[in-house]
Amino acid sequence: METKKMILAGGSGFLGQALINSFKDYEIVILSRNPQTVTDRVRYVQWDGKTLGNWAKELENCEVIINLTGRTVDCRYNERNKKEILESRVNATVIIGEAIRQCSNPPGLWINSASATIFRNALDRPMDEETGEFGSGFSVDVCKKWEAVFNESKTPKTRKVLLRIAMVLGKNGGVMPVMTRLVRLGLGGKLGKGDQFVSWVHEYDFVNLIHWIIEHEQIEGTYNCTAPNPVRNNEFMKILREACKMPFGIPSAKWMLEIGAFFIRTETELVLKSRRVVPKKLLDSGFVFKYPEVSLAINDLVNS
């Protein structure tokens, strides 16, 4: 049987590794600025994320391309960083669309990452794909432009799915290892008022929904990629402390977070904005989450 082929653009991080570990029956090509060692079924191909090159030939006859490209937002929002954050997302999406259009036998499916932070600061009600309201500010503007170039890209032979990904909780990457260390140091109290909602998804469910999208050809368009039950920050931190068997956690007031963010070169928006996003369309499609509650997700990641 012919081996299926998956292309991961910007797939060098922990989400890319999770996909590699799960799709064992695929040949996987990772488009990267810094190619690494080739294994028996994983190849790295050089690209710059903004111009066509030899990498575009890899798209011929592949089953799916997943674009995870984007400069980290864990930085200070100065003009240089803001430019790189925007351009890394927009440029990669545009050039992938151009590469697909040049294919004689284009990919059957194009999954493009986006962000759940496109929605407004929401304390009052959940934000789904149909009734959610967009916010304002730099991060939201990036999300809008990112989604626009994807939606405007015409690929008539390729099914397109846009995933608004929330914070992915994983054992070997993302925020969980850092947060767990802070909790065990006694620094795991609420952040700010603690009433802001946290939207999240377990890495297992993230990978599983990629399988689901590939297998269900009727799925296309924009989907929120988040567990169905966002929780307030104070509850999230309490569950994490309990999982780590830490009886206390020093809370961090907003002014403390502002000072800390300045010194570690990041932005408080990443932890203070209330993200109350729900995956209505995924649930309507029949997708079932293994970890619908944050207590299940955290205890699996901390104690398994």
C-alpha positions in Angstrom: 0.0 0.0 0.0 1.3 3.4 -0.9 2.4 5.5 2.0 0.4 8.6 2.7 2.2 11.9 3.0 1.7 14.7 5.5 3.5 18.1 5.3 4.0 20.1 8.5 4.9 23.8 8.0 6.5 25.1 11.1 6.2 21.6 12.6 9.4 21.7 14.7 7.7 22.4 18.0 5.9 20.2 20.5 2.6 20.2 18.5 4.5 19.0 15.4 6.2 16.3 17.5 2.8 15.2 18.8 1.5 14.8 15.3 4.6 12.9 14.2 4.2 10.5 17.1 0.5 9.9 16.2 0.6 9.6 12.4 2.9 6.6 12.3 1.6 5.4 9.0 2.5 8.6 7.2 5.6 9.9 5.5 6.1 13.3 7.2 7.8 16.3 5.6 8.6 19.2 7.9 9.1 22.6 6.3 11.6 24.4 8.6 14.1 27.2 8.5 16.4 25.0 10.5 16.3 21.5 9.1 17.2 18.7 11.5 18.3 15.1 11.3 16.3 12.9 8.9 14.7 9.7 10.3 13.2 6.7 8.5 9.8 8.5 7.9 10.5 12.1 8.7 12.3 14.5 6.4 13.1 18.2 6.9 13.0 20.5 4.0 14.4 24.0 4.0 12.0 27.0 3.5 11.9 30.6 4.6 8.1 30.8 5.1 7.6 33.6 2.5 8.9 32.6 -0.9 8.4 29.8 -3.3 11.3 27.3 -3.6 12.0 23.6 -4.1 10.0 22.9 -1.0 6.8 23.5 -3.0 7.4 20.3 -5.0 6.7 18.4 -1.8 3.0 19.3 -2.0 2.4 17.3 -5.1 0.3 14.2 -4.3 0.4 14.8 -0.6 -2.8 14.0 1.5 -2.6 16.9 3.9 -0.6 20.0 4.7 -0.8 21.5 8.2 0.5 25.0 8.7 1.6 25.7 12.3 4.0 28.6 11.3 4.2 31.7 13.5 6.7 33.6 15.6 6.0 33.1 19.3 3.8 35.8 20.9 5.7 35.3 24.2 7.6 38.6 23.8 7.3 42.3 24.3 5.0 43.9 21.7 7.5 46.4 20.4 7.3 47.4 16.7 9.9 44.9 15.5 8.3 42.0 17.3 4.8 43.0 16.2 6.0 43.1 12.6 7.6 39.6 12.9 4.5 38.1 14.6 2.2 39.4 11.9 4.4 38.7 8.9 5.4 35.2 9.9 1.8 34.1 10.0 0.5 36.0 7.0 3.5 35.3 4.7 3.5 31.6 5.3 -0.2 31.3 4.7 -0.1 33.3 1.5 2.9 31.3 0.0 1.3 27.9 0.9 -1.8 29.0 -1.0 0.4 29.9 -4.0 2.3 26.6 -3.8 -1.0 24.6 -3.7 -2.3 26.5 -6.8 0.8 25.6 -8.8 0.4 21.8 -8.1 -0.8 19.5 -10.8 -2.1 17.2 -8.0 -2.5 19.4 -5.0 -3.0 18.3 -1.4 -6.5 17.0 -0.6 -6.6 19.0 2.6 -5.1 22.2 4.0 -5.3 22.8 7.7 -4.2 26.2 8.8 -3.6 27.3 12.4 -5.2 30.4 13.8 -5.8 31.7 17.3 -8.8 31.6 19.7 -7.6 35.0 20.9 -9.5 36.6 18.0 -12.5 36.8 20.3 -13.1 39.7 22.7 -12.3 39.6 26.4 -15.3 37.5 27.6 -16.5 37.2 31.1 -20.2 37.2 30.3 -20.8 34.3 27.9 -19.0 31.7 25.8 -17.7 32.6 22.3 -18.5 30.1 19.6 -18.0 30.2 15.8 -21.5 31.4 15.1 -22.2 34.0 17.8 -18.8 34.9 19.1 -17.7 38.5 19.0 -14.3 39.6 17.9 -12.2 41.9 20.1 -9.8 44.7 19.3 -6.1 45.5 19.6 -2.9 44.2 18.2 -3.4 40.4 18.8 -6.9 40.5 17.3 -5.8 42.5 14.3 -3.1 39.8 13.6 -5.8 37.1 13.9 -8.1 38.9 11.5 -5.4 39.4 8.8 -4.2 35.9 9.3 -7.7 34.4 8.7 -8.4 36.8 5.9 -5.4 35.7 3.7 -6.3 32.0 4.3 -10.0 32.5 3.5 -9.1 34.6 0.4 -6.7 31.9 -1.0 -8.4 30.1 -3.8 -7.7 26.3 -3.8 -10.7 24.7 -5.6 -9.2 21.2 -5.5 -8.1 21.4 -1.9 -10.4 21.3 1.2 -9.6 24.0 3.7 -10.0 24.0 7.5 -9.0 26.9 9.8 -8.4 26.0 13.4 -8.6 28.7 16.1 -6.3 27.0 18.5 -6.5 27.7 22.2 -3.7 27.0 24.8 -2.6 23.4 24.2 -1.7 21.5 27.4 1.1 19.0 26.8 3.5 17.1 28.9 6.7 18.0 27.0 6.0 21.4 25.7 3.9 24.5 25.7 2.9 26.2 29.0 2.4 23.1 31.2 6.0 22.4 32.2 6.6 26.0 33.1 3.4 26.4 35.1 4.0 23.1 36.9 7.5 24.3 38.0 6.0 27.6 39.2 3.3 25.8 41.2 5.9 23.5 42.9 7.9 26.6 43.8 4.8 28.0 45.6 4.0 30.6 42.9 0.8 29.0 41.7 -1.8 31.4 43.0 -4.4 33.2 40.9 -3.2 35.6 38.3 -4.6 39.1 38.6 -8.3 38.9 39.7 -8.4 35.3 38.8 -11.9 35.6 37.3 -10.6 35.6 33.7 -11.5 32.5 31.7 -8.9 30.1 30.3 -9.6 28.2 27.1 -7.4 25.1 26.6 -7.2 21.8 24.9 -5.2 18.6 25.8 -2.6 17.7 23.2 -4.3 14.2 22.8 -7.5 15.9 21.8 -5.7 18.3 19.5 -4.0 15.4 17.6 -7.2 13.3 17.6 -9.2 16.1 16.1 -6.7 16.4 13.3 -7.4 12.7 12.6 -11.1 13.5 12.8 -10.8 16.3 10.2 -8.8 14.1 7.8 -11.3 11.3 8.0 -14.5 13.5 7.7 -14.5 15.1 4.3 -17.6 17.2 5.0 -15.6 19.3 7.5 -14.4 22.6 6.1 -14.3 26.2 7.1 -13.5 27.7 10.5 -13.5 25.7 13.7 -12.6 26.6 17.3 -10.0 24.2 18.6 -10.5 24.1 22.3 -12.0 21.9 25.0 -15.7 22.5 25.6 -15.4 23.7 29.2 -13.2 26.8 29.7 -12.6 27.6 33.4 -11.7 30.7 35.4 -8.0 31.2 36.2 -8.4 30.8 39.9 -10.0 27.4 39.4 -7.4 26.3 36.8 -4.6 27.2 39.3 -6.3 25.5 42.2 -6.7 22.2 40.2 -3.0 22.5 39.1 -1.9 23.0 42.7 -3.9 20.0 43.8 -2.5 17.8 41.1 1.0 18.9 42.1 0.1 18.3 45.8 1.0 21.9 46.6 -1.2 23.2 49.5 -0.6 26.9 48.7 0.2 29.3 45.9 1.2 32.9 46.2 -1.3 35.1 44.1 0.1 37.6 41.6 -1.6 41.0 41.4 -1.8 42.7 38.1 0.9 45.2 39.0 3.2 42.4 40.0 2.6 40.7 36.6 3.3 44.0 34.8 6.7 44.3 36.5 7.5 40.6 35.9 6.4 40.7 32.3 8.7 43.7 31.7 11.8 41.9 33.1 11.1 38.6 31.3 10.2 40.4 28.0 6.6 39.3 27.6 3.0 40.7 27.8 0.5 40.3 30.6 -2.3 40.0 28.0 -1.2 36.4 27.6 -2.5 35.5 31.1 -5.0 38.3 31.9 -7.3 38.3 28.9 -10.4 36.3 29.4 -10.7 33.6 26.7 -14.0 31.9 27.0 -14.1 30.0 23.7 -16.1 26.8 22.9 -16.0 24.3 20.0 -19.6 24.3 18.9 -18.9 23.2 15.3 -16.6 20.4 16.4 -19.2 19.1 18.9 -21.9 19.4 16.2 -19.8 17.3 13.9 -19.8 14.4 16.4 -16.3 14.8 17.7 -15.9 13.5 21.3 -13.2 14.9 23.6 -11.3 12.5 25.8 -10.5 15.4 28.1 -13.5 17.7 28.3 -12.8 18.9 31.8 -9.5 20.6 32.8 -9.2 18.4 36.0 -9.0 15.3 33.8 -6.4 17.0 31.5 -4.2 18.4 34.3 -4.2 15.2 36.3 -3.3 13.1 33.2 -0.4 15.4 32.3 1.0 15.8 35.9 0.5 12.4 37.3 0.7 9.9 34.4 
